[in-house]
Structures are given as C-alpha cells and as structure tokens.
Amino acid sequence: MRFFREIKQYWGFAVYAARSDLSAEVANSYLNWLWWVLEPLASMIIYTIVFGIVFKTNEQYFPVFVFVGITMWDFFSRCMTTSIELVRGNQHIISRVYMPKYILLVQRMLVLAFKMLINLGLIAVMMLIYNVPVGINILFLIPTLLVFYAVCFAFGTILLHIGVYVSDLSNALNIVLNLMFYMTGIFYNVQKSFPAPVGYLLQRANPVAHLIFCMRKCVLYNETPSCIMLTVWLVIAVLIAAAGIHLIYKNENDYVKMI
C-alpha cells in the first residue's frame, strides 16, 4: 500500500523530471530530437545490410523484424545501465529531501518510454512500407509492453539497490548485457537458430528474448503470443519488484551514508 501511495504522490515529480531530462538532452544538439529517430534507424540499417544482405537471412519483413528487436533491447539495456547510477547520480537531491528511491527509476523509464514511443511510430510507418498485414492480434502489443515494462522495473530496482554498494557493478553488467545482446535474438529468431529444445528453452528463459518474440508475433505475423508465458513473466516480475522495493525501503536510510 505504501508503494502505490507514494507512486501516486510522486508521479507529478517523475513526469516533470522526465520532461526536464528530455529537454536537457537535446538542448545543445543541432538536430535536437531527430537523434532519437536517427540512432535506432542507423542501427537497423546496419543490421539489415549485414544480416539481410551479406548473410542472406530469409526472415520475413526483416528490416521491421530487426527494428522491433532494437527498439525493445535499447529500452532494456539503457534502463539497466542507468539503474546502477541512479542513487549516486542524484546525490544532490537524495541528500536534501526524502523521496522513494525507485521514483528515480520510474522517471528514467518515462524518458525511455517516450523515445520508445517514437520508435513504435516508425515501426508503424515501416509496416506500411513493407505491406505488413495487420490483424486483431496486434492488440496483444499492449499486454506485451506492460509485461516488458514490469520486467524492466523489477530488475531495475534490484540493480538500483546493489549499485549503491558495488561501485564497479557497471563493468560486470556491461559484460552480461553484451552476452544477452547476442542471445536475445535482435537480428535472428532464437527458437529457429538453435536446435530443439535448446532454442525453445532459451527463448522462454530470457524474458527480453521472449517478449521481443511475442511483440514480433502480434505485430508482424498477426499471431497470438503465449498468454501463459506472459502471465508467468508478469508474476515473476511482480515478485522480483516486490523484493527490490523491500530492499530499497529497508536500506534507503543508509544510501546517503554510502554515497
């Protein structure tokens, strides 16, 4: 109850801080917000050329396929890497006024969600260009994204807490994220690329890989993702988030001393 009460109380601050971060990010840039479009587009073009032309992949709607993966992976990886430094990076705020520390994570996720919204708009345009058929199953992108955000928030709370005490955690996390990047299926289908049942298990054991798989199913192929697996990962995310929030509440008075 305390968590939901404080989310309601500090939501306005999170939104205001997110807007300020977005404005500051493009304040000294010539292209301003266009970088939020150009960066993922450039990555999509590179992967499309390398894997679509050089390695001659036969994946249907491959440029859109890659862009969906890049959009979701970029959100996850940035959320994880910034979670570690949220408390230390906001020392000037935390040392002066009280706020639940996970609000900093919510604020960061709002910034990333805004950029992701732009990318989703680009995906819609690309679907028109490549004549991707759209059906009723595209509505499953909503629960898929909700589970995805829950997973990111859950792991983010754990990293936020550990990052206060382990200053070089970012180095270890970068190694893990590099490994995950190639095991998540940004530019290939995990389930098809590994022999059975390894591919099947890898695709379901990695939440990011599975949620990207679900997003592609409902957006590109008009298929229904596994509601059972979405529910499983939602329950796991809630449990991990509850553990992370408990750790933050229990130790947040010590954070100022540590930083």
C-alpha positions as CSV (number, residue, x, y, z in Angstrom):
1,M,0.0,0.0,0.0
2,R,2.9,2.3,0.7
3,F,4.3,1.7,-2.7
4,F,1.1,2.6,-4.5
5,R,0.5,5.6,-2.3
6,E,4.0,7.0,-3.0
7,I,3.7,6.3,-6.7
8,K,0.6,8.5,-6.8
9,Q,2.2,11.2,-4.6
10,Y,5.4,11.5,-6.6
11,W,4.1,10.8,-10.1
12,G,4.0,14.5,-10.9
13,F,7.6,14.9,-9.9
14,A,8.6,11.9,-12.1
15,V,6.8,13.4,-15.1
16,Y,8.3,16.8,-14.6
17,A,11.8,15.4,-14.2
18,A,11.4,13.3,-17.3
19,R,10.4,16.3,-19.3
20,S,13.4,18.2,-18.0
21,D,15.8,15.4,-18.9
22,L,14.4,15.2,-22.4
23,S,14.8,18.9,-22.9
24,A,18.3,19.0,-21.5
25,E,19.3,16.0,-23.7
26,V,18.7,17.9,-26.9
27,A,19.5,21.5,-25.7
28,N,22.9,21.7,-27.3
29,S,22.3,19.5,-30.3
30,Y,21.9,20.7,-33.8
31,L,19.4,18.0,-34.8
32,N,17.6,18.0,-31.5
33,W,15.0,15.2,-31.2
34,L,15.9,13.9,-34.6
35,W,18.8,11.9,-32.9
36,W,16.1,9.9,-31.2
37,V,15.0,8.7,-34.6
38,L,18.3,8.6,-36.5
39,E,20.2,6.5,-33.9
40,P,17.9,3.4,-34.0
41,L,17.3,3.8,-37.7
42,A,21.1,3.7,-38.3
43,S,21.4,0.5,-36.2
44,M,18.5,-1.0,-38.1
45,I,20.1,-0.2,-41.5
46,I,23.5,-1.7,-40.4
47,Y,22.0,-4.9,-39.1
48,T,19.7,-5.2,-42.2
49,I,22.7,-4.9,-44.5
50,V,25.0,-7.2,-42.6
51,F,22.5,-10.0,-41.8
52,G,19.9,-9.4,-44.5
53,I,22.2,-9.0,-47.5
54,V,25.6,-10.3,-46.5
55,F,24.4,-13.4,-44.6
56,K,21.2,-13.6,-46.7
57,T,18.6,-14.2,-43.9
58,N,15.2,-15.4,-45.0
59,E,13.3,-13.8,-42.2
60,Q,10.1,-12.2,-43.4
61,Y,9.9,-8.4,-43.2
62,F,13.5,-8.4,-41.9
63,P,14.0,-4.6,-41.6
64,V,10.9,-4.3,-39.4
65,F,11.9,-7.5,-37.6
66,V,15.2,-6.0,-36.7
67,F,13.8,-2.6,-35.7
68,V,11.3,-4.2,-33.3
69,G,14.2,-6.0,-31.6
70,I,16.4,-2.9,-31.5
71,T,13.6,-0.8,-30.0
72,M,12.9,-3.2,-27.1
73,W,16.6,-4.1,-26.5
74,D,17.6,-0.4,-26.4
75,F,14.9,0.3,-23.7
76,F,16.0,-2.7,-21.6
77,S,19.8,-2.1,-21.8
78,R,19.6,1.6,-21.1
79,C,17.2,1.0,-18.2
80,M,19.6,-1.5,-16.7
81,T,22.8,0.5,-17.1
82,T,21.3,3.8,-15.8
83,S,19.6,2.0,-12.8
84,I,23.0,1.3,-11.3
85,E,23.9,5.0,-11.1
86,L,20.5,6.5,-10.2
87,V,21.2,6.9,-6.5
88,R,24.8,8.1,-6.8
89,G,24.0,10.3,-9.8
90,N,21.2,12.1,-7.9
91,Q,23.1,12.6,-4.6
92,H,22.3,16.3,-4.6
93,I,18.5,15.5,-4.4
94,I,18.6,12.5,-2.2
95,S,20.8,14.1,0.5
96,R,18.4,17.1,0.8
97,V,14.8,15.8,0.5
98,Y,13.2,12.5,1.0
99,M,11.7,10.6,-1.9
100,P,11.3,6.9,-2.5
101,K,14.4,6.0,-4.5
102,Y,12.5,3.9,-7.1
103,I,10.8,7.1,-8.2
104,L,14.2,7.9,-9.9
105,L,13.8,4.6,-11.8
106,V,10.2,5.5,-12.8
107,Q,11.4,8.9,-14.0
108,R,14.1,7.3,-16.1
109,M,11.7,4.8,-17.6
110,L,9.4,7.6,-18.6
111,V,12.2,9.2,-20.6
112,L,13.0,5.9,-22.3
113,A,9.3,5.2,-22.9
114,F,8.9,8.5,-24.7
115,K,11.8,7.6,-27.1
116,M,10.3,4.1,-27.5
117,L,7.0,5.7,-28.5
118,I,8.8,7.5,-31.3
119,N,10.3,4.2,-32.5
120,L,6.9,2.5,-32.3
121,G,5.6,5.2,-34.6
122,L,8.5,4.4,-37.0
123,I,7.6,0.7,-36.9
124,A,4.1,1.6,-37.9
125,V,5.4,3.5,-40.9
126,M,7.7,0.7,-41.8
127,M,4.8,-1.8,-41.7
128,L,3.0,0.3,-44.2
129,I,6.1,0.5,-46.5
130,Y,6.6,-3.3,-46.4
131,N,2.9,-4.1,-46.6
132,V,2.8,-6.0,-43.3
133,P,-0.7,-7.3,-42.8
134,V,-2.4,-6.1,-39.6
135,G,-5.0,-8.1,-37.7
136,I,-6.7,-8.2,-34.4
137,N,-3.7,-9.8,-32.7
138,I,-1.8,-6.5,-32.9
139,L,-3.7,-5.5,-29.8
140,F,-1.6,-8.0,-27.9
141,L,1.3,-5.5,-28.1
142,I,-0.4,-3.7,-25.2
143,P,-0.1,-6.5,-22.6
144,T,3.3,-7.5,-24.1
145,L,4.6,-4.0,-23.4
146,L,3.1,-3.9,-20.0
147,V,4.9,-7.1,-19.0
148,F,8.0,-5.8,-20.6
149,Y,7.9,-2.6,-18.5
150,A,7.2,-4.6,-15.4
151,V,10.3,-6.8,-16.1
152,C,12.5,-3.8,-16.6
153,F,11.2,-2.1,-13.5
154,A,11.7,-5.3,-11.4
155,F,15.3,-5.8,-12.5
156,G,16.0,-2.1,-12.3
157,T,15.0,-2.0,-8.6
158,I,17.5,-4.7,-7.8
159,L,20.3,-3.0,-9.7
160,L,19.4,0.3,-8.2
161,H,20.0,-1.1,-4.7
162,I,23.1,-3.1,-5.5
163,G,24.6,-0.2,-7.4
164,V,24.8,1.9,-4.2
165,Y,27.1,-0.6,-2.5
166,V,29.1,-2.0,-5.5
167,S,30.6,0.9,-7.4
168,D,32.1,-1.2,-10.2
169,L,28.9,-3.2,-10.9
170,S,28.5,-1.4,-14.2
171,N,31.6,-3.2,-15.6
172,A,30.1,-6.6,-14.8
173,L,26.7,-5.6,-16.1
174,N,28.2,-4.5,-19.4
175,I,29.7,-8.0,-19.9
176,V,26.3,-9.6,-19.1
177,L,24.4,-7.2,-21.4
178,N,26.9,-8.0,-24.3
179,L,26.3,-11.7,-23.8
180,M,22.5,-11.1,-23.6
181,F,22.5,-9.0,-26.7
182,Y,23.7,-11.9,-28.9
183,M,21.5,-14.4,-27.0
184,T,18.3,-12.3,-27.2
185,G,17.7,-12.5,-31.0
186,I,17.8,-8.9,-32.0
187,F,18.6,-9.9,-35.6
188,Y,17.6,-13.5,-35.7
189,N,14.9,-15.9,-34.3
190,V,16.2,-17.6,-31.2
191,Q,13.9,-20.5,-31.4
192,K,14.8,-21.3,-35.0
193,S,18.5,-20.7,-34.7
194,F,19.2,-23.2,-32.0
195,P,18.5,-26.9,-32.2
196,A,15.4,-28.2,-30.3
197,P,14.8,-28.0,-27.5
198,V,17.6,-25.6,-26.7
199,G,16.2,-22.7,-28.8
200,Y,12.7,-23.2,-27.3
201,L,14.1,-23.1,-23.8
202,L,16.5,-20.1,-24.4
203,Q,13.6,-18.1,-25.9
204,R,11.4,-18.6,-22.9
205,A,14.1,-18.4,-20.2
206,N,15.3,-15.0,-21.3
207,P,12.5,-12.5,-20.6
208,V,13.7,-9.9,-23.1
209,A,14.0,-12.5,-25.9
210,H,10.6,-13.9,-25.1
211,L,8.9,-10.5,-25.0
212,I,10.6,-9.5,-28.3
213,F,9.4,-12.8,-29.7
214,C,5.8,-12.0,-28.5
215,M,5.9,-8.5,-30.0
216,R,7.0,-9.8,-33.4
217,K,4.3,-12.4,-33.3
218,C,1.5,-10.0,-32.8
219,V,2.8,-7.1,-34.8
220,L,4.4,-8.8,-37.8
221,Y,2.7,-12.1,-38.2
222,N,-0.7,-11.5,-36.7
223,E,-0.3,-14.4,-34.3
224,T,-1.4,-14.7,-30.7
225,P,1.5,-14.8,-28.2
226,S,1.5,-17.2,-25.4
227,C,-0.8,-15.7,-22.7
228,I,0.5,-18.3,-20.2
229,M,4.1,-17.2,-20.7
230,L,3.2,-13.5,-20.5
231,T,1.4,-14.3,-17.2
232,V,4.4,-16.3,-15.9
233,W,6.8,-13.4,-16.6
234,L,4.4,-10.9,-15.2
235,V,4.2,-12.9,-11.9
236,I,8.0,-13.2,-11.8
237,A,8.4,-9.5,-12.5
238,V,6.0,-8.6,-9.6
239,L,7.8,-10.9,-7.2
240,I,11.2,-9.5,-8.1
241,A,9.9,-5.9,-8.0
242,A,8.4,-6.6,-4.5
243,A,11.8,-7.9,-3.4
244,G,13.6,-4.9,-4.9
245,I,11.2,-2.4,-3.3
246,H,11.5,-4.1,0.0
247,L,15.3,-3.9,-0.2
248,I,15.1,-0.2,-1.1
249,Y,12.7,0.6,1.8
250,K,14.8,-1.4,4.2
251,N,18.1,0.2,3.3
252,E,17.3,3.6,1.9
253,N,18.3,5.4,5.1
254,D,21.9,4.0,4.6
255,Y,22.1,5.2,1.0
256,V,23.2,8.7,1.8
257,K,26.0,7.4,4.1
258,M,27.2,5.1,1.3
259,I,27.4,7.8,-1.4
